[in-house]
Amino acid sequence: MKLRNVAFILLGSAIFAFGLVHFNMENKLAEGGFTGITLLLYFLFGIDPSISNLVLNIPLFFIGWKLLGRTTFFYTILGTVSLSVFLWIFQRYGFHIPLNNDLTLAALFAGVFIGVGLGIIFRYGGTTGGVDIIARLVYKYKGISMGKTMFLFDSCVIVLSLLTYLPYREGMYTLVAVFVGARVIDFLQEGAYAAKGATIISEKSDLISEKIMTEMERGVTILKGIGSYTKRERDVLYCVVAKNELSRLKSIITSVDPYAFVAISDVHDVHGEGFTLDENKQPLHE
Protein backbone atom coordinates (compact mmCIF):
# COMPACT_ATOMS: atom_id res chain seq x y z
CA MET A 1 0.00 0.00 0.00
CA LYS A 2 1.39 3.41 -0.99
CA LEU A 3 0.28 6.68 0.60
CA ARG A 4 0.57 8.37 -2.80
CA ASN A 5 -1.93 5.89 -4.29
CA VAL A 6 -4.28 6.38 -1.35
CA ALA A 7 -4.13 10.17 -1.73
CA PHE A 8 -4.89 10.05 -5.46
CA ILE A 9 -7.72 7.53 -5.03
CA LEU A 10 -9.28 9.91 -2.49
CA LEU A 11 -8.80 12.82 -4.92
CA GLY A 12 -10.36 10.83 -7.76
CA SER A 13 -13.33 9.86 -5.60
CA ALA A 14 -13.88 13.51 -4.65
CA ILE A 15 -13.84 14.63 -8.31
CA PHE A 16 -16.13 11.76 -9.31
CA ALA A 17 -18.62 12.55 -6.53
CA PHE A 18 -18.57 16.28 -7.32
CA GLY A 19 -19.47 15.64 -10.96
CA LEU A 20 -22.16 13.13 -10.05
CA VAL A 21 -23.89 15.47 -7.59
CA HIS A 22 -23.52 18.80 -9.40
CA PHE A 23 -24.04 17.70 -12.99
CA ASN A 24 -25.77 14.31 -13.14
CA MET A 25 -28.11 14.65 -10.18
CA GLU A 26 -28.87 18.35 -10.60
CA ASN A 27 -29.71 17.89 -14.29
CA LYS A 28 -31.37 14.45 -14.00
CA LEU A 29 -28.82 12.68 -16.17
CA ALA A 30 -28.33 8.95 -15.81
CA GLU A 31 -25.08 6.96 -15.77
CA GLY A 32 -23.96 3.40 -16.44
CA GLY A 33 -22.88 0.72 -13.98
CA PHE A 34 -23.66 0.68 -10.28
CA THR A 35 -23.52 4.47 -10.28
CA GLY A 36 -26.46 4.42 -12.70
CA ILE A 37 -28.37 2.10 -10.35
CA THR A 38 -27.80 4.48 -7.42
CA LEU A 39 -29.14 7.36 -9.53
CA LEU A 40 -32.12 5.27 -10.60
CA LEU A 41 -32.94 4.49 -6.94
CA TYR A 42 -32.49 8.17 -6.09
CA PHE A 43 -34.82 9.53 -8.78
CA LEU A 44 -37.46 6.82 -8.32
CA PHE A 45 -37.49 6.35 -4.56
CA GLY A 46 -35.41 9.20 -3.12
CA ILE A 47 -32.75 6.83 -1.72
CA ASP A 48 -29.51 8.64 -0.95
CA PRO A 49 -26.79 7.51 -3.45
CA SER A 50 -24.16 7.63 -0.71
CA ILE A 51 -26.10 4.90 1.12
CA SER A 52 -27.18 2.80 -1.86
CA ASN A 53 -23.62 2.80 -3.23
CA LEU A 54 -22.37 1.08 -0.07
CA VAL A 55 -25.35 -1.28 0.26
CA LEU A 56 -25.00 -2.49 -3.32
CA ASN A 57 -21.25 -3.04 -3.06
CA ILE A 58 -20.97 -4.74 0.34
CA PRO A 59 -22.17 -8.16 -0.95
CA LEU A 60 -19.68 -7.93 -3.84
CA PHE A 61 -16.81 -7.31 -1.41
CA PHE A 62 -17.48 -10.68 0.24
CA ILE A 63 -17.76 -12.40 -3.14
CA GLY A 64 -14.73 -10.85 -4.78
CA TRP A 65 -12.15 -10.34 -2.02
CA LYS A 66 -10.17 -13.49 -2.90
CA LEU A 67 -10.27 -12.67 -6.59
CA LEU A 68 -8.98 -9.10 -6.23
CA GLY A 69 -5.93 -9.71 -4.06
CA ARG A 70 -5.14 -7.93 -0.81
CA THR A 71 -3.86 -4.61 -2.20
CA THR A 72 -6.51 -4.23 -4.90
CA PHE A 73 -9.19 -5.25 -2.41
CA PHE A 74 -8.05 -2.51 -0.01
CA TYR A 75 -7.97 0.09 -2.79
CA THR A 76 -11.44 -1.03 -3.94
CA ILE A 77 -12.89 -0.60 -0.45
CA LEU A 78 -11.12 2.76 -0.17
CA GLY A 79 -12.53 3.95 -3.51
CA THR A 80 -16.07 2.76 -2.76
CA VAL A 81 -16.27 4.08 0.80
CA SER A 82 -14.64 7.42 -0.04
CA LEU A 83 -17.03 7.86 -2.96
CA SER A 84 -19.99 7.41 -0.62
CA VAL A 85 -18.46 9.84 1.89
CA PHE A 86 -17.88 12.52 -0.74
CA LEU A 87 -21.37 11.98 -2.20
CA TRP A 88 -22.80 12.59 1.28
CA ILE A 89 -20.66 15.73 1.76
CA PHE A 90 -21.41 17.31 -1.65
CA GLN A 91 -25.14 16.67 -1.33
CA ARG A 92 -25.26 18.52 1.96
CA TYR A 93 -22.53 21.12 1.62
CA GLY A 94 -22.27 21.55 -2.13
CA PHE A 95 -23.36 24.56 -4.15
CA HIS A 96 -25.62 25.11 -7.12
CA ILE A 97 -23.96 25.58 -10.51
CA PRO A 98 -26.34 27.62 -12.70
CA LEU A 99 -26.21 26.17 -16.20
CA ASN A 100 -29.57 27.70 -17.19
CA ASN A 101 -30.93 24.28 -18.21
CA ASP A 102 -28.14 23.86 -20.77
CA LEU A 103 -27.96 20.06 -20.97
CA THR A 104 -25.09 20.17 -23.44
CA LEU A 105 -22.84 21.81 -20.86
CA ALA A 106 -24.19 19.54 -18.13
CA ALA A 107 -23.44 16.41 -20.17
CA LEU A 108 -19.94 17.60 -21.11
CA PHE A 109 -19.01 18.55 -17.55
CA ALA A 110 -20.55 15.36 -16.17
CA GLY A 111 -18.44 13.30 -18.58
CA VAL A 112 -15.26 15.25 -17.83
CA PHE A 113 -15.59 15.15 -14.03
CA ILE A 114 -16.62 11.49 -13.87
CA GLY A 115 -13.97 10.55 -16.44
CA VAL A 116 -11.21 12.42 -14.61
CA GLY A 117 -12.28 11.01 -11.26
CA LEU A 118 -12.48 7.40 -12.42
CA GLY A 119 -9.35 7.79 -14.55
CA ILE A 120 -7.33 8.87 -11.50
CA ILE A 121 -8.78 6.06 -9.38
CA PHE A 122 -8.00 3.42 -12.03
CA ARG A 123 -4.53 4.83 -12.72
CA TYR A 124 -3.52 4.44 -9.08
CA GLY A 125 -4.80 0.90 -8.69
CA GLY A 126 -8.26 1.50 -7.26
CA THR A 127 -11.81 0.85 -8.36
CA THR A 128 -15.22 1.91 -7.11
CA GLY A 129 -16.41 -1.70 -6.89
CA GLY A 130 -19.63 -2.56 -8.66
CA VAL A 131 -19.42 -3.75 -12.24
CA ASP A 132 -15.63 -4.08 -12.11
CA ILE A 133 -15.92 -6.93 -9.58
CA ILE A 134 -18.78 -8.56 -11.49
CA ALA A 135 -16.81 -8.34 -14.74
CA ARG A 136 -13.79 -10.01 -13.13
CA LEU A 137 -15.96 -12.85 -11.78
CA VAL A 138 -17.67 -13.39 -15.13
CA TYR A 139 -14.31 -13.46 -16.89
CA LYS A 140 -12.91 -15.99 -14.41
CA TYR A 141 -15.82 -18.42 -14.50
CA LYS A 142 -17.34 -17.82 -17.96
CA GLY A 143 -14.40 -16.55 -20.01
CA ILE A 144 -16.32 -13.49 -21.22
CA SER A 145 -14.13 -10.40 -21.54
CA MET A 146 -14.45 -7.69 -18.89
CA GLY A 147 -15.13 -5.05 -21.56
CA LYS A 148 -18.13 -6.95 -22.92
CA THR A 149 -19.58 -7.53 -19.47
CA MET A 150 -19.20 -3.88 -18.45
CA PHE A 151 -20.67 -2.64 -21.74
CA LEU A 152 -23.67 -4.98 -21.43
CA PHE A 153 -24.27 -4.00 -17.81
CA ASP A 154 -23.99 -0.26 -18.56
CA SER A 155 -26.39 -0.61 -21.50
CA CYS A 156 -28.96 -2.46 -19.37
CA VAL A 157 -28.81 0.20 -16.65
CA ILE A 158 -29.28 3.07 -19.11
CA VAL A 159 -32.14 1.27 -20.89
CA LEU A 160 -33.79 0.58 -17.51
CA SER A 161 -33.42 4.26 -16.63
CA LEU A 162 -35.11 5.21 -19.91
CA LEU A 163 -37.98 2.83 -19.18
CA THR A 164 -38.54 4.21 -15.68
CA TYR A 165 -37.67 7.83 -14.93
CA LEU A 166 -35.38 9.18 -17.66
CA PRO A 167 -36.94 11.23 -20.51
CA TYR A 168 -35.56 10.53 -23.98
CA ARG A 169 -33.99 13.99 -24.20
CA GLU A 170 -32.00 13.49 -21.00
CA GLY A 171 -31.25 9.96 -22.16
CA MET A 172 -29.54 11.24 -25.30
CA TYR A 173 -27.45 13.69 -23.26
CA THR A 174 -26.58 10.85 -20.90
CA LEU A 175 -25.03 8.99 -23.84
CA VAL A 176 -22.95 12.11 -24.58
CA ALA A 177 -21.75 12.20 -20.95
CA VAL A 178 -20.92 8.48 -20.95
CA PHE A 179 -18.97 8.81 -24.23
CA VAL A 180 -17.00 11.84 -22.99
CA GLY A 181 -16.29 10.10 -19.70
CA ALA A 182 -15.00 6.97 -21.46
CA ARG A 183 -12.67 9.04 -23.67
CA VAL A 184 -11.30 10.95 -20.66
CA ILE A 185 -10.69 7.68 -18.79
CA ASP A 186 -8.83 6.30 -21.82
CA PHE A 187 -6.73 9.46 -22.03
CA LEU A 188 -5.70 9.24 -18.38
CA GLN A 189 -5.10 5.50 -18.60
CA GLU A 190 -2.85 5.89 -21.64
CA GLY A 191 -0.49 7.95 -19.53
CA ALA A 192 1.08 11.34 -19.67
CA TYR A 193 3.97 10.08 -21.78
CA ALA A 194 2.21 9.11 -24.99
CA ALA A 195 4.46 9.08 -28.03
CA LYS A 196 4.80 7.81 -31.61
CA GLY A 197 6.53 4.63 -32.72
CA ALA A 198 8.13 4.45 -36.17
CA THR A 199 8.92 1.22 -38.01
CA ILE A 200 11.38 1.97 -40.85
CA ILE A 201 12.49 -0.30 -43.69
CA SER A 202 15.18 1.09 -45.98
CA GLU A 203 18.24 0.12 -48.00
CA LYS A 204 20.07 2.85 -46.08
CA SER A 205 19.05 1.83 -42.56
CA ASP A 206 22.56 2.38 -41.14
CA LEU A 207 22.63 6.03 -42.26
CA ILE A 208 19.08 6.65 -41.03
CA SER A 209 19.73 5.16 -37.57
CA GLU A 210 22.99 7.12 -37.23
CA LYS A 211 21.27 10.39 -38.14
CA ILE A 212 18.40 9.76 -35.71
CA MET A 213 20.85 9.06 -32.88
CA THR A 214 23.12 12.03 -33.57
CA GLU A 215 20.59 14.70 -34.60
CA MET A 216 17.64 13.72 -32.40
CA GLU A 217 19.47 11.90 -29.61
CA ARG A 218 16.91 9.12 -29.77
CA GLY A 219 17.71 5.43 -29.54
CA VAL A 220 17.04 3.10 -32.45
CA THR A 221 16.49 -0.65 -32.26
CA ILE A 222 17.61 -2.74 -35.23
CA LEU A 223 15.47 -5.81 -35.89
CA LYS A 224 16.11 -8.51 -38.46
CA GLY A 225 13.37 -9.06 -41.02
CA ILE A 226 12.86 -11.14 -44.15
CA GLY A 227 10.76 -9.88 -47.07
CA SER A 228 7.89 -12.24 -47.82
CA TYR A 229 8.15 -11.63 -51.57
CA THR A 230 11.91 -11.20 -52.11
CA LYS A 231 13.00 -13.59 -49.32
CA ARG A 232 15.83 -11.12 -48.66
CA GLU A 233 16.99 -10.37 -45.15
CA ARG A 234 17.14 -6.70 -44.24
CA ASP A 235 17.29 -4.46 -41.19
CA VAL A 236 14.08 -3.08 -39.72
CA LEU A 237 14.47 0.03 -37.56
CA TYR A 238 12.19 0.83 -34.65
CA CYS A 239 12.27 4.20 -32.93
CA VAL A 240 10.03 5.91 -30.35
CA VAL A 241 9.84 9.71 -30.37
CA ALA A 242 7.70 12.37 -28.71
CA LYS A 243 4.71 13.57 -30.73
CA ASN A 244 6.28 16.94 -31.42
CA GLU A 245 9.38 15.23 -32.83
CA LEU A 246 7.51 13.21 -35.45
CA SER A 247 7.85 15.73 -38.30
CA ARG A 248 11.58 16.04 -37.63
CA LEU A 249 11.94 12.25 -37.72
CA LYS A 250 10.14 12.07 -41.06
CA SER A 251 12.41 14.80 -42.48
CA ILE A 252 15.53 12.90 -41.45
CA ILE A 253 14.26 9.68 -43.02
CA THR A 254 13.26 11.43 -46.25
CA SER A 255 16.60 13.27 -46.51
CA VAL A 256 18.47 9.95 -46.41
CA ASP A 257 16.04 7.73 -48.34
CA PRO A 258 12.89 9.28 -49.85
CA TYR A 259 11.74 5.76 -50.83
CA ALA A 260 11.95 4.28 -47.32
CA PHE A 261 8.90 2.45 -45.98
CA VAL A 262 7.72 4.09 -42.75
CA ALA A 263 4.82 2.98 -40.53
CA ILE A 264 3.80 5.27 -37.66
CA SER A 265 1.83 3.98 -34.67
CA ASP A 266 0.56 5.37 -31.38
CA VAL A 267 2.58 4.42 -28.31
CA HIS A 268 0.99 4.86 -24.90
CA ASP A 269 2.40 5.14 -21.39
CA VAL A 270 6.08 5.33 -22.40
CA HIS A 271 8.63 4.81 -19.65
CA GLY A 272 12.40 4.96 -19.82
CA GLU A 273 15.31 7.17 -20.81
CA GLY A 274 14.32 10.26 -22.77
CA PHE A 275 10.71 10.13 -21.60
CA THR A 276 10.49 9.53 -17.84
CA LEU A 277 14.22 9.17 -17.08
CA ASP A 278 17.24 11.30 -17.99
CA GLU A 279 20.58 9.97 -19.23
CA ASN A 280 21.58 9.25 -15.61
CA LYS A 281 18.45 7.11 -15.08
CA GLN A 282 16.95 9.77 -12.80
CA PRO A 283 13.23 10.67 -13.00
CA LEU A 284 12.48 13.68 -15.20
CA HIS A 285 9.20 14.37 -13.38
CA GLU A 286 8.57 13.86 -9.70
Secondary structure, DSSP 8 states (H G I E B T S, - for coil): --HHHHHHHHHHHHHHHHHIIIIIITTT---SHHHHHHHHHHHHH---HHHHHHHHHHHHHHHHHHHH-HHHHHHHHHHHHHHHHHHHHHHHH------TT-HHHHHHHHHHHHHHHHHHHHHTT---STHHHHHHHHHHHH---HHHHHHHHHHHHHHHHHHHT--HHHHHHHHHHHHHHHHHHHHHHH-S--EEEEEEE-TTHHHHHHHIIIII----EEEEEE-TTT--EEEEEEEEE-GGGHHHHHHHHHHH-TT-EEEEEEE-S--SBTTTB-TTS-BS--
